[in-house]
Amino acid sequence: MSSAKPSRWQARATLAVALISGALFPLGFAPLAWRPLAFVALAGLVWSARQSGAAAGFLRGWLWGLGAFGVGVSWVYNSMHDFGGATPLAAASFTTLFVVYLALFPGLVVVLWRGCFAASACVYQQAVFLGAAWAALEWLRGWLMTGFPWLPTGSVLLDTPFEGLLPMLGGLGAGAVAVAVLVLVVLGTGRQRLLGLALVLIVWPLQWVEWGEPAGDPVEVALIQGNIPQELKMQRRHLNVSLQAYRKLSQPYWRSADIVVWPETAVPTYDNQVGGFWRYIERDMAHGQAALLTGVFQRAENGRDYYNAMLEVGGQGQVYRKHQLVPFGEYMPLRWAMEVFSAFVDIPMSDMASGPLQRAPMVLSGVPVGVSICYEMVYPDVMRAVLPNAQLLVNASNDAWFGDSFAPHQHLEMARLRAREFARPIARATNTGITAAIDAKGRVNAVLTSFKADSQLVDIQPWRGSTPFTFIGQWWLGVALTLGLIIGMVWRKRHVE
C-alpha cells in the first residue's frame, strides 16, 4: 500500500476526525469553557487535513465547520422557533443553511493551506501561513454581509497562556499566533515542537503586564435585571407591569449608586409615549445623585425611522442609538430577496435604522462612558470607536431571545474578551441574564443569577490609557493579515514553480 495515498478507510477516518473535532470546539467556550478541548479540536483539523489535496482539504475544513457551528450556534433554532414565531421546519431550515454557510470559512482556510503547500513543505512556513489564513478568514466571517463574529478564537484564549496577547493583538492576532504554535506542535518534529512550546512559555508572562492605570475613584454602578419574559415583553397590556418592575428594583439605589443601568429595551416602547413614567422616575431620582441609563425605542426626526437606543433619564438627556444591528432580528438584509423568510418569522420591531458610531462617550456622574447595545459587544471596532476617551464601558442587552442556551454564556465571554483587549471595565445589564461586572483584566467580579428578577450594586474602577490593540483595531489588522496572506500565496506559487 502506498503511503502517499491514504486508503479509503483512512480517508473516511480523517473525515470523521474533522467532524468530531469541530463538534468539540464549542466546548472550549462558555459555559463549559473546557479550554484544552478547543486546542484539541483545532489540532484535529490540522491533523485530518495534513496530507489532503485542496479539494479533499476543503471537505475536511467544511465538515469541521459543520461540527463547530452546528453545536456552537444551535441556539439560533431556539431563537427563531421559541421567540421568533417560526415553524419547526422553517427554523430548522434556516439554522441548517446558516451553519452550512458558516462552515465554508474553515473550509476555505484549509483549501488555501493545502492548495499552497505540499505535505512535505517547510513546517515553519505552513505554521505562519495557516495562522494568518485562520485569522484572515475569521475576520472575513465577522465582516462579510455585516458579519457574524460569533465563536471567535480569541474567546478560548482567555484564562490560557495566550491571554497576554489579547491587549496587544486582539483576539484575531492572538488567535493567529495560537494556531501557528499549534501547527508547529502537530506537524513538526522534535525541534519544531520544542520551539512551539518555547513560544508558549515566552508569551505566558505577558498576561501580567498592566495596560493603563486607574482613573479616579471607583464608581458605584447598580445593575438591574428585570427578568421580563420575552413572550410578554412587547405586549402593550404588559407595559406597565414591566415599567413598575424596573422602578421597584431601582428604588434602593438612587441614593447609593452613581450610575443605574437598565437593560436593552427595558422600556419596550417609544420614549415619548411614557412621559408620565419618566416623571415618576425623575421624582424618585431627586432623592439622590444617581444617573439612570435605560434601553428604549426612539423615533427619528423624520418620523419614519426608529432606533434601538440607550437614554440618559434626567440630566442632559444623552442618547446613544444602536449602530450595529442584528440581521433578521432588527433589520432585514437584502430585503428584496428575503420576503419569503419574513413570511415565516414574526419578530416585533425588526425594521430599525442604524445610528452613528459612538465617537464621544457619554458623561454619567462625571465618568466618560462608552455605551453598546447587545450584539455590538461582539464587534471590536464598534467598541473601539469610543476609545481611549471612555473609562468605563456599559453594555445593555436582552438575551431573553436566546433562552436557556449556550448563547448568553458565549455573549458574556465575548464581553470579557473586549474588556481584556481594550483594558476597560464593563458593566453589563441584561433582561434575563447574564448580568455581570467585568474588570479591565477581563475577570468577572459580580454576576446575577439568570432568569430571576434581581439587582446588585457593584464597585467598578474606571480605567484610562490604551492597549496596542486600541491603536491597531481589528479592521486594519484583518486587512493586513489578508494582504499578507495574498502576498504569501503569490510568493509561494512563484517559489514552487
MOURKA-V955893 format. One record per backbone hydrogen bond with DSSP energy under -0.5 kcal/mol. NH is the residue of the N-H (numbers start at 1). CO is the residue of the C=O. E is the energy in kcal/mol with one decimal. If there is no record, write none. Layout:
NH;CO;E / NH;CO;E
This chain:
6;4;-0.5 / 11;7;-2.6 / 12;8;-2.4 / 13;9;-2.2 / 14;10;-2.2 / 15;11;-1.7 / 16;12;-2.2 / 17;13;-2.5 / 18;14;-2.2 / 19;15;-2.2 / 20;16;-2.8 / 21;17;-2.7 / 22;18;-2.2 / 23;19;-1.9 / 24;20;-1.3 / 25;21;-1.2 / 25;22;-0.6 / 26;22;-0.7 / 27;24;-1.3 / 28;25;-1.9 / 29;26;-1.6 / 32;29;-0.6 / 33;29;-3.5 / 34;27;-2.5 / 35;33;-1.8 / 37;34;-1.5 / 38;34;-0.8 / 38;35;-1.1 / 39;35;-1.2 / 40;36;-2.4 / 41;37;-2.6 / 42;38;-2.0 / 43;39;-2.5 / 44;40;-2.4 / 45;41;-1.6 / 46;42;-2.2 / 47;43;-2.8 / 48;44;-2.4 / 49;45;-1.5 / 50;47;-0.9 / 52;49;-1.3 / 57;53;-2.4 / 58;54;-2.3 / 59;55;-1.8 / 60;56;-1.9 / 61;57;-2.6 / 62;58;-2.9 / 63;59;-2.5 / 64;60;-2.3 / 65;61;-2.2 / 66;62;-2.4 / 67;63;-2.3 / 68;64;-2.6 / 69;65;-2.9 / 70;65;-0.5 / 70;66;-1.9 / 71;67;-1.5 / 72;68;-2.7 / 73;69;-2.2 / 74;71;-0.9 / 76;73;-1.9 / 77;74;-1.4 / 78;74;-0.7 / 79;75;-2.4 / 80;76;-2.2 / 81;77;-2.9 / 82;78;-2.4 / 83;78;-0.8 / 83;79;-1.0 / 84;79;-0.9 / 86;80;-2.5 / 91;87;-2.9 / 92;88;-2.5 / 93;89;-2.5 / 94;90;-2.5 / 95;91;-2.4 / 96;92;-2.4 / 97;93;-2.4 / 98;94;-2.5 / 99;95;-2.5 / 100;96;-2.6 / 101;97;-2.2 / 102;98;-2.5 / 103;99;-2.3 / 104;100;-0.5 / 104;101;-1.4 / 105;102;-1.3 / 106;102;-0.6 / 107;103;-1.4 / 108;104;-2.4 / 109;105;-2.0 / 110;106;-2.0 / 111;107;-2.2 / 112;108;-2.1 / 113;109;-2.1 / 114;110;-3.3 / 115;111;-1.6 / 116;112;-1.2 / 116;113;-0.6 / 117;113;-1.7 / 121;118;-1.8 / 126;122;-2.1 / 127;123;-2.6 / 128;124;-2.2 / 129;125;-2.6 / 130;126;-2.9 / 131;127;-2.2 / 132;128;-2.2 / 133;129;-2.8 / 134;130;-2.6 / 135;131;-2.0 / 136;132;-2.7 / 137;133;-2.5 / 138;134;-1.8 / 139;135;-2.4 / 140;136;-2.3 / 141;137;-2.3 / 142;138;-1.4 / 143;140;-1.3 / 144;140;-3.2 / 146;143;-1.2 / 147;144;-2.0 / 148;141;-2.4 / 150;148;-0.7 / 155;152;-1.5 / 156;152;-0.6 / 156;153;-0.9 / 157;154;-1.1 / 158;155;-1.1 / 160;157;-1.4 / 163;160;-1.9 / 165;162;-2.0 / 166;163;-1.7 / 168;165;-0.5 / 169;165;-3.2 / 170;165;-0.6 / 170;166;-1.9 / 173;169;-1.6 / 174;170;-2.6 / 175;171;-1.9 / 176;172;-1.7 / 177;173;-1.9 / 178;174;-2.5 / 179;175;-2.5 / 180;176;-2.2 / 181;177;-2.5 / 182;178;-2.1 / 183;179;-2.2 / 184;180;-1.8 / 185;181;-1.9 / 186;182;-2.6 / 187;183;-2.8 / 188;183;-0.6 / 188;184;-1.2 / 193;189;-2.8 / 194;190;-2.2 / 195;191;-2.0 / 196;192;-2.1 / 197;193;-2.4 / 198;194;-2.5 / 199;195;-2.4 / 200;196;-1.5 / 201;197;-1.9 / 202;198;-2.0 / 203;199;-2.3 / 204;200;-1.6 / 205;201;-0.7 / 206;203;-1.5 / 207;204;-1.5 / 208;205;-1.9 / 209;206;-1.7 / 211;209;-0.6 / 212;210;-0.6 / 213;464;-2.0 / 215;462;-2.3 / 216;214;-0.6 / 219;460;-3.2 / 221;219;-0.7 / 221;458;-2.8 / 222;220;-0.5 / 222;259;-2.9 / 223;221;-0.6 / 223;456;-2.7 / 224;222;-0.5 / 224;261;-2.1 / 225;454;-2.8 / 226;224;-0.6 / 227;431;-3.1 / 229;227;-0.6 / 232;229;-1.6 / 233;229;-2.0 / 234;230;-0.7 / 235;232;-1.7 / 238;235;-1.4 / 239;236;-1.5 / 242;238;-2.0 / 243;239;-2.4 / 244;240;-2.5 / 245;241;-1.8 / 246;242;-1.8 / 247;243;-2.1 / 248;244;-2.5 / 249;245;-2.2 / 250;246;-1.5 / 251;247;-0.9 / 251;248;-0.7 / 253;250;-2.1 / 254;250;-0.5 / 254;251;-0.9 / 257;253;-2.5 / 258;220;-2.9 / 259;220;-1.9 / 260;291;-3.4 / 261;222;-3.0 / 262;260;-0.5 / 262;293;-2.9 / 266;263;-1.6 / 267;295;-2.3 / 268;266;-0.8 / 269;267;-1.9 / 271;297;-2.2 / 273;270;-2.0 / 274;271;-0.8 / 278;274;-2.0 / 279;275;-1.7 / 280;276;-1.7 / 281;277;-2.4 / 282;278;-2.9 / 283;279;-1.8 / 284;280;-2.1 / 285;281;-2.9 / 286;282;-1.1 / 287;284;-1.5 / 288;285;-2.1 / 289;254;-0.6 / 290;254;-1.2 / 291;258;-2.2 / 292;313;-0.7 / 293;260;-2.7 / 294;311;-2.4 / 295;263;-1.5 / 296;309;-2.4 / 297;267;-0.6 / 297;269;-2.0 / 298;307;-2.0 / 300;305;-3.1 / 303;300;-1.7 / 307;298;-3.0 / 309;296;-2.7 / 309;307;-0.6 / 310;320;-2.7 / 311;294;-3.1 / 312;318;-3.2 / 313;292;-2.1 / 313;311;-0.7 / 317;314;-1.9 / 320;310;-2.5 / 322;308;-3.2 / 325;323;-1.0 / 327;325;-0.6 / 328;331;-2.9 / 329;326;-0.6 / 330;326;-3.1 / 331;326;-1.3 / 333;331;-0.7 / 335;332;-0.7 / 337;334;-2.4 / 338;334;-0.8 / 338;335;-1.0 / 342;338;-2.2 / 343;339;-1.0 / 344;341;-1.8 / 345;341;-0.7 / 346;84;-3.6 / 347;345;-0.5 / 348;346;-0.6 / 352;330;-3.4 / 353;306;-2.7 / 355;322;-3.1 / 359;357;-1.0 / 362;369;-2.3 / 364;362;-0.6 / 364;367;-2.4 / 365;363;-0.5 / 367;364;-2.0 / 369;362;-3.7 / 369;367;-0.5 / 370;392;-2.7 / 372;394;-2.4 / 374;372;-0.5 / 374;396;-3.1 / 376;373;-2.0 / 377;374;-1.9 / 378;375;-1.7 / 379;376;-1.9 / 380;378;-0.7 / 382;379;-0.8 / 383;379;-1.6 / 384;380;-2.5 / 385;381;-1.0 / 386;383;-1.0 / 387;384;-2.0 / 390;386;-1.8 / 391;368;-2.5 / 392;368;-1.2 / 393;425;-2.5 / 394;370;-3.1 / 395;427;-2.5 / 396;372;-2.1 / 397;429;-2.4 / 401;398;-0.9 / 402;399;-1.7 / 403;399;-0.5 / 403;400;-1.1 / 405;403;-1.5 / 409;406;-0.6 / 410;406;-2.3 / 411;407;-2.8 / 412;408;-2.2 / 413;409;-2.1 / 414;410;-1.8 / 415;411;-1.5 / 416;412;-2.0 / 417;413;-1.9 / 418;414;-2.2 / 419;415;-2.3 / 420;416;-2.1 / 421;417;-2.6 / 422;418;-2.4 / 423;419;-1.2 / 424;419;-1.3 / 426;438;-2.4 / 427;393;-2.7 / 428;426;-0.6 / 428;436;-2.8 / 429;395;-1.9 / 429;427;-0.5 / 431;397;-1.0 / 436;428;-1.6 / 437;446;-2.4 / 438;426;-2.9 / 439;443;-2.6 / 442;439;-2.2 / 445;437;-2.6 / 445;443;-0.7 / 446;437;-1.3 / 448;435;-2.5 / 451;432;-3.3 / 452;449;-0.6 / 454;225;-2.3 / 456;223;-1.6 / 458;221;-3.0 / 458;456;-0.6 / 460;219;-2.8 / 460;458;-0.7 / 462;460;-0.7 / 463;391;-2.3 / 464;213;-2.6 / 469;167;-2.5 / 470;467;-0.6 / 471;467;-1.1 / 472;468;-2.2 / 473;469;-2.5 / 477;473;-1.5 / 478;474;-3.1 / 479;475;-2.5 / 480;476;-2.6 / 481;477;-2.5 / 482;478;-2.3 / 483;479;-2.8 / 484;480;-2.6 / 485;481;-2.2 / 486;482;-2.3 / 487;483;-2.7 / 488;484;-2.4 / 489;485;-2.2 / 490;486;-2.4 / 491;487;-2.8 / 492;488;-2.6 / 493;489;-2.3 / 494;490;-2.2 / 495;491;-2.7 / 496;492;-2.6 / 497;493;-2.2
